[in-house]
């Protein structure tokens, strides 16, 4: 059962469990993350399947890379002091760094240090997945404080043949047509840009599992960004094309900022339609075109793939200064931020679950008063509610789905769901699914 009162705190707590783990494209951190998510959904009777794709597998124009194993890393001065240490913050090492064990002068050390000059107090998140190199990351202020002398660069890591590992959940509905929700599990300790997506996604799975009736089936995947979506699409594209009706890439959904959507390539899918309707009636919402894409929507909407995906965020990636830095921590996200994202996505799910094409079954206006669907006293201050009801009946002509009718009436689709349910129960309209 969903504890709606504490749902934001539950997601925040789950993100907190994921936050310390050093994740990358593959390896131990990914498997640890999936183990936690798998345990979380199994408590609600949901099964998560874990899949492994071997290193070297060709996936379209890409190849599944080697696994990165990282055990220890630090920079040590001549007195044995650790200037930085991977154990204290896993952002201190560039992702996929190759091993090194050398004493060098400061000038050479600086060639292997990454900082953010414009944000001198923060540690940047840096990776080099597809070219072998090593580097350390620290704040610009720390870099400036380093004095001439010898320093020990030490990284205990290796690149091995292994697997790209991802998780998958399928919750069946009456229809084999699917709503597809994707999020990624490849960033180390960043709360909003990493931990928030999986924390929201598994709670959406629990919400869907709690529904008494589901029209659509729902599929969730937990993948490394870019290479994960490419890998998944490469082996499932025909199925995805024929089954997915709406897809949502979820990222950066734990902060308190704006609600954001990156539209599909042409902005004309069912996913676009439902999320745009819902965000239109929230004051702090922003709509970005596909030209401002940045996450796995790039793969799902790419030419020749053309799946009906949008990307949903709170503050869009790269639009907040904490993005890809050590400031994207558990203080940057909040239970309220998570709850707001949860509300939007559960509203979207409910809208899709009621988004049939409705057809009125009587000629002219039905007599609603005798069915208890219309006030028996006519009052000016009740007109707005009556008008929405009449608008539904006026456009429930079989040409429009529920979201279309809500857009025509200039209301959020959530206002139309209850009306459609009541009129269906009274056999005044019939809903037809056109999946």
N, C-alpha and C positions, 0 to 999 in steps of 0.2 A: 504493500500500500504506500502511496506517495504521501510524504509528510510535507504538504505544501507550505506550512508555516515556517519550516526550517530548511526548505530546499536550497536557498541561496547559501546558507551556512554549510550544508552537506557538500555542495559542489566546491566551496572554498576549502573545506577540510580535505577533500579528495585531491584537489590541486596541490595542497600542502604536502600530501604524501608523495606525490610525483615530483615535486620541485627539486629535491636534493639529487636526483638520479642523473648521472652523466649519460645522456643519450647522444646518438649520432645516427647515421644512415642505417647502421646495423650493429649487431653485437649484444653484449650483456645488458646494457642499459635499456635497449629496446625490449628485450625479453623480460626484464624486471618490470618494466612499465606495463606490458601486456599481462603479466601475471596478476598485478594489482587490479587492473581493469576487469580481467576475467573473473576474479574472485568477487568483485563488486557486483557484476551483473548476475552471476550465478545465485547470489542471495535473493534475486527476484525471479528465479526460475528461467533465466535466459542463458543460452549456450553461446559461447564465443569459440570459434574455430581458429586455431593458430596455423598459419601456412609458412612454408620456407621455400625460397627460390634460390638455387645455388649460385654462388659466385661464378661469373663468366657467362651466365645465361644472356642470350641476345634478346633485347626487348625493343622492337622498332630500331631506332638509330643509336640506341644506348646499350651498354653492357652492365649487368649487375656487378657492382664493385666488390672488392675484398672487404672483409670485416676489419674494423679497427679495434684493437685491444689496447687499452691504456691502463697501466697499473700505478704509475707514480710519475711526478714531474715537479721540478722546482728550479729556481735560480738561486745559487748559493754564493755568498761573498767569501773573501779570504779568511774571515774569522769564523766561518761555519754557520753564519746566519742565513736563513732562507728569506730572500727578498720577496719572492712569491712562491706559493705552494698550491699545486693542484688540489690537495686535500682540503684547503681552506675555501677555494672557489674554483669550480671546474671550468669556468670561463678563462682561467689563466693560461690554458693551452689551446692553441689553434686546433680545431677539429681535424682529425685524420693526420696529425703530425707524426712524422717518422721518428725513430729513436735517435738520440744524441747523448753523448757523454764526453764533454770537452770543457777544458779550462781555456778561457779566451780573455783578451783585453776588452775594455768597455766599448771601443769603437766597433769591434766585431760583434759583440753582444747586441748592440743597438740595431744592427742589420736584421736581427731576428726578433724584434719586438714590435708589436702592433699596438697603437693607441688611437684615441680620438682627440685631436687637438682642440676641436670646438667644444668638447665636453670633457674637460681635463680631469674631473674627479671620477669618471666612470671607466669600467673595464669593457672593451668592445667584445662582441661575439664574432669570431672570425673562423672560417673553414677553408680547407683546400682538399676537396674530395677527389678530384680527378687529375691532380698533379702532385707527385710526391715531394714534400718539403716539410720543414718544421718551423714553428714560431711560438713565441710566448705573447700573452696579452696582459697589459696592465694599464693603469690610469696614466695619462700624460704627466700629471704631477709627480707620480712615483718615478716615471722615467727621467724627469728633469732632476730628481733628487739623487740619482745614481752618480757616484764619484769615480774618478779614474782608478783603475786597478784591475785585478783579475777576478773573473766570475766563472762559476761552474754551471754550465747548461746541462741539465739532466732530464731526459724524457725516456721512461721505460715503456715502450709501446711496440706494437708490431701490426703488420697487415697480413691477414691470413685468409686462405680460402675458407669460406663459410657460407652464410645464407643471408639474404634479405628476408626479414621476418615481419609478418603483418597479421593483424587480427581481423576477424569478420563475424558479423552477427546477422542472422536473417530471422525476422519475425513475420510469419506468414499471415496473410489476410484472405478475404474472400476472393480477391483477384490476384492473378500472378503478376500484374503490373506493379511496379515498385517505385517507392520514394526512396532515394539513395542519399545517405548522409556520410560525408567523408571528412576526416580530420587527420592530423599528422602527429607523429611521435618520434621526431628526430632531433629536436633541439635540446640542449642541456638545461641548466637551471635558469629558465625564463618563465615567469608565471603566466603572463598574458599571452605571449606569442607561442607558447607551447602547452602548458598544463591546462589552460582554460578550455581549449577545444575538446580534448578527451573527457574532461570532467563534465562538461555540458552534454556531450554526445551520449555517454553511458546513461545519464539521467533522462535524456529523451527516450532512450531505449526502454528504460524502466517505466516511463510514462506510457509509452505505446503499449507495452505489455499489460498495463493495468486497464486499458480500454476494454469495455465489455464486447465491443464489436469493431472490427477493422475491415474497411473495404479494401484498402491497398495493403500490399506487403511492404515491409521496410527492411532495407539492407544498410548496415553500417560497416565502414572499414576504417582501420587504424593503421596508417602507413607512414613510411618516411616521405617527406615532401619531395615532389618532382619525380625522382626515380621510382618511388612507390606507386604513384598514380600511373606513370608510364608502364610500369611492370604489370599492374592490375589490368589496365586497359588492353595491353597487348595480348592477353590471354582470355579476355572476356568481352571484347568489343561487340561482336555480333549479338550476344545475349543482352548487353547493356542497351544497344540501339533498339531492340525489340521489346524491352521490358520497362525501361525507366521512363516515368512520366514527369518527374521533377527531381532535381538534384540540388543539394546544398553542401558547399564546402564551408566548413566552420573553422574560424580562426580568430584569435584575439577577442574573446567574448567575456572577459572577466572584469574589465575596468568600468569606471563610472561615466565614460564619455558618451559621445554620440552613438546612435545605432547607424550602422552603415551596410550598404549592399553594393557589391560590384556586379553589374548586370552581365548577362550572357553576351556573346559576341554581337548579336543583333537586338538583344533586349526584348525578345518576343516569345519567351517560353512560359509555360505554366508556372515555373518557379519564379520567374520575374514578376508575373502577374500577381501572385499571391503575396509575395514579400513587399512589393511596391504598394499594394493596397493597404497593408498593415502599417507600413512605415509612414505613409502619407498622413496619418492621423496621430503621429507622435511628433512633438515639437522639436526634439533634438535628434533628427534623422537626416542622413545624407545619402544621396544616390550617386554612385560613381559609374562611369561608363566602362566598358571592357578595355578601353585604352589605358585605364589605370589599374589593370590587373596586376597580380603579384604572387598569387599562391597557386594551388592546384587547379583552379578554374582555367588556367592557361592550357592545361592538358585536356580537361574534359570538354572544353569548347573549341579546341583546335580544329582547323579545317580537315575534313575527312572523318573526324571523330564526331563533332557537332552534337554533343549531348546537352540536354536541357538543364544546365547548371548555373547557379549564381553562387557568389561568395558572401556569407553573412558574418559580420563582425560587430563589436561595439565600436571603439575607435579603430579605423582602418589601419592595417599594418603600414609602417613608415610614416604615419601621420601623428605619432606621438614621440616625443624626444627620448623616452625610455626604451624605445624599440631597439632590439639587438644590442642591449647593454646590460650591465649589472644592475641598473635601476629598475629593470623589469622583474621585480621581485614580489614577494607576497604582500608587501605594503602597497603595491600599485594596484592590485586587484582587490575586490571586496565582495562580501556576500550579496549586497544589493546589486552590484554590477552583474554578477552571475544570474541573479533572479530576474533581472530585466531581460537578459538574453533568453533565458528559459521561457519567459512569458511570450516573447515574440515567436519563438520557434514552436511552442505548443499551440499558440493561436494559428500558426501556419498549418500545423498538422491537423487541427480541428477543421480549418477551412477546407483543406484538401479532402478530408473525410466526408464532408457534406457537399462537395462541389459537383453535384449532379446538374443535369439540364432539367429544369422544372417546367411542367406544362399544366396550366389551369384546366380543371375538369368540368367547369360549368361556363355557360355563356352569360355575358354581362357580369356585374359585380355579384359575388355570392352574398347571401344574407348572413353576415358574420355575427350579428347580435344574438340570434337564436342559438348559436354554437358557443356563446361566451367569449368570442374573439373580438368584440367591439364594445366600447362603453355604451351603456344604455342612456347616459346623459351626455349631450353634446356640449363640450366646453372648449373655449378658445385655447386654453393652456395645455390641452391634451392633443392639439392638432398635429404637432410634429411627430409624435409616436404613431398616430393614425396614418400620417402621410407615408412613413416608411413602409407600413403594412400595405398600403394601397400601391405604392411603387413596386413592391415585390409582386403583387398580383398583376400589375399592368405589364410587367416585363417577363413574367413566367410564361412565355409563349413557346417554349421549346427551342428558341434560338440562342438563349443565353445560359451560361452556367451561373452558379451562385455568385462567383466573383464578378462576373460581368454585370449582374444585376446590382450588386453593391456599388460598383464603379458608376453605373448610370445614376443611382440614387445618391451618390456622394456620401457614402457611409462606409465604415470599416466592415469587412465581410463578417466579422464576429457578430455584428448586430443583426445580420440576416439569418444566421444559423438557427436561432430559436424560432423565428418566424417560419422558416421552411419546415422545421420539425413539427410545429403545431399544425400547419396547414396540411402536411402529409398525413399526420395522425387522423385528421378530420376528413381525409380523402378528397380535399379540395384541389390538391395538386398531386402530380405523380413525378417522381424524379427518375431520370434515365441516365445511366452511366455510359459514357462514350470513350472508354479508354482506348 
